[in-house]
Amino acid sequence: MIPGYCLAHTHTAANVCWAITTCIKCSVALYQYVGKPRQVYDTTVDTLPAHPAMGDNSSACTICSNLAVMFCTLCSESLCTHHERSHDNAHSGHPKVTIEEYLQRRSRLQKGECEKHGALRCTTGCSSCLITLCDVCTIELKDSCCDGEAHRLKPLADLVEDLMKEVNQLKADILNREEDNSKLFKKTSEVLADYNSETKELIRTLHRVRDEQMAALHQKYNELETDLIVRRDIPRESVKSFMENEVSTKVLELYRCRRMIDAALETPNQVEVMAKYNDIKDKVATLMSQSYPELQVKGQISLEVKESKRDIEVEMSFAGHGCLDIDGLTVPRIPHSLSLVASVDMPASKKLNFITDSCYYEGITYLSRSAQTIDIIDKEHKYVGPRFTLDFETQCFTVYDDRIYVMQHGNRHRICIYNLQGKRISQWNYYDFSKGTANMLAIVSGQIVIADRSNQQVNIYSLNGEIKKQFPCSLISDYQLTICSAGQDSVIMTDVCLHKIFRFSLLTGEVVWLSKAIRFPKYMACYRDKYVLVSCLYEFHNIWVLDINTGERLFELVDPFQKAEGIAVGLQIHGDTLLRRDHQTIRYYKLQ
């Protein structure tokens, strides 16, 4: 007799009931006519009680069949001592249990009685609806699966093994994500430590500049005090000399005259008084006729206190928004397609034109048009209407830190600043005496960048119009120029007529790269500080993707919704949302 196989059906794996070995057919009949058995085992050979002549293969190493000591729950492999070390070198983080614990767990999994037929073991399951069946339930099964098809029945052991592989894969996915998050936590900790160190360094810089400025101020005040004393000493000596020589002499003469009168009148002889009177009178008249000494002080020095302007030499500047790139977790992807999210048609009386600009700020689209208004499209992509009216047409504008910076059309030298409610806050002039077409501006790290085409230079202004830096740039021509920010310290500029695109550093004043690979490049926007998207003046459907670090042309996006007769005159990016506009329509795309 072959242990573990039915005596009547020798090619069928058997259940063991009491001392009788039966197959499925026999066990069903036995259940119907004999009654409920006391103990039931699995229908597979290797789950039968160990036969004295057979070893337990479940305790053997999966790789070499030697005695296993550990079991990896992720790889579902039994491991001997030798292969456990190899496994740990390759998969140090995989959870393991001893082979004894694994066998105990497996034996617990193997015990499962049918809810309908009592002590009969469940031997079959459906891979779709995951119901479990005993032998009797399998024969009596008539209903269909949850999807209306027939049940996908498999031996329960095989089904559980497949499910455990999926569970182990899920655990592996969780482990990988856990490792990724551990890397992220470590990287964030490093960034936080660097940030704290940077803050301390900034405070030290602030104190150093403060102390240097205070020392310089003290030195300036000391020098001013010394110079003041020296300069005021000259008039002081003049006053002192006048006092000692002129005034003192006059006082002495008057004193002597008074003493002479007193001495002359001391005699009691009335005749002598009468005789001396005229002489006294003449002397007094002579003294009194003399003018007072005149003091002439030249070169007097005073102090003029300037208007109260307590400026310090340090100010905070916005360093821009950044994202944390974790090495080994995410790879910046090149956008390969456009998915239309929403399309907004402008009312017929409000069609956009060439001088109209747009800006996508915190989910709201701001539009300028020739009617001298700033219009609004809300976050739900619905046209709201004019937000406020300007007193001039706009050349271009941008929204930054809840302020709208507008270049005035018709006056190419003025920037007007408004709040989001349309109240003008201030205005200032910039330099560009070019006779070419309209200019543009970009805001980078809290500074306004404008090309001075007449002098072929890049001017950097504070938000209040104070010029901070000026860099010469020979690539700037008198033609149509566009500009956009590129990261925290550079800009991208295009010359549509000369087919040039170049990146310009605002730190060094150098051209980082120059590309002439695209004809008539017009509008651009930077994506994730990794790529530059460029639309062309006459190729309405195309958007080129360039590497922001090298200027290399990487990919060509196709806009299937752009009308052939339209002209795309705008390109802005916010996150993964791309805004494009022509004369009549604003379209929002998701970059994929």
C-alpha angles and dihedrals in degrees: 000000000000108000113239099022130102115261092219098039103033095181094057125086111243145222117224114229118178102313095327123098113211139169125229094276093049094045091053091052091043091052092050097048107024103035139235113341121228098230133015129190136195121287096234122093097234092055095059117104109280113272116223090239095049131067126224104257091193090073093053124101111262091222106041106008092239119136109295121224102176138033124210109217092199098048094033089225133137111223134202121213094269097046092043088066091049090048093050092051090055099035108024094163099051115117116239138186131196117269090245091056090047092052090049091051091048092049089052089051091050094057108085125137124204112257091216102041102037116221096015110116120239106245105166137047141182116244091208108045094018096226117157123223138189121218093270093048089051092055094043094045110125108147122090129244125271092270093052094254128108118284116268096229122194134165107278093236092054092045093050089047090054091046091048089052089054091046090049089050089051089050089049090051090050090049091050091049089047090053090048091051090047088055089047091050091049092047091047090050089053091048090049091050090048090047092052090047090049090050091052090047091050090051090050089050090049091051092045093051090044092052092044091048092047091048090048090048091049090049091048091049091047091050090047091049092050092047090046092053093047094047094045092047091073095060090039091057089048091053091046092051091048091050095048099040108028108025096035091051091052092048091051093050092050091048092051091048090052092048090049091054091049091051093047093052097048092088115095091214108112093199091059091050089054091048095049098044096085092048091051091047093052094049093049091047090052092051094045092049091062114096123240116267110267119228114212114187116185130191098021113184124210136167126254114200110214124224112290102272112153097184120167126203096242129068134170119250129195110252095197133241120303139184130215113244112201113206112235095016108072132019117201106249128217111238107245104175145021122231115196111233102172141347124207119195113205118229113265093251091051103053114153120243139192097281093049117109132190137200130196108214125170093335095310122107116219116199130190120201140174092269086076094247137124106225128198136222108188130223091271089058094250121142106242100178135236115349094193142335126250125212092234141026117271125240094191136325143187135198119230132165093348092309129109115218111200130190107213115236112229092023107067094185104061135087117192121196123208135176119236091267092059100256112143110235103179145327137211140176129250132196122257118121094172118138090212128103126299120310128226138212137215130197115219122178093338095314129107116230120200129169115234097210096180091061097030095237141118115239122202117201135185116243087262094055100260109143110238106174140002123201126184114234120183092191091070111099135180093258133094107310130187128187139189136175119263112196121310101312112029146048136216117227131187133198104204096194097047093041093236132147120179140167117228124199115225091198101055103016090235131134106246095195141343125211130189095173096110126063119226097356107194120162129022143177133186119239120210090331087281107083140031119220114206129189121199129228098236104018096077099178099047130089115179122213116214131185106251092213099050107015090235114156106240110169145355119230118203121214105207092184098058111108115238093226093047127087119226105226103169141049126176132160129204113177105310093338118104120198120203129174139185130179095296111014141056113205129192119204135183113228111228 
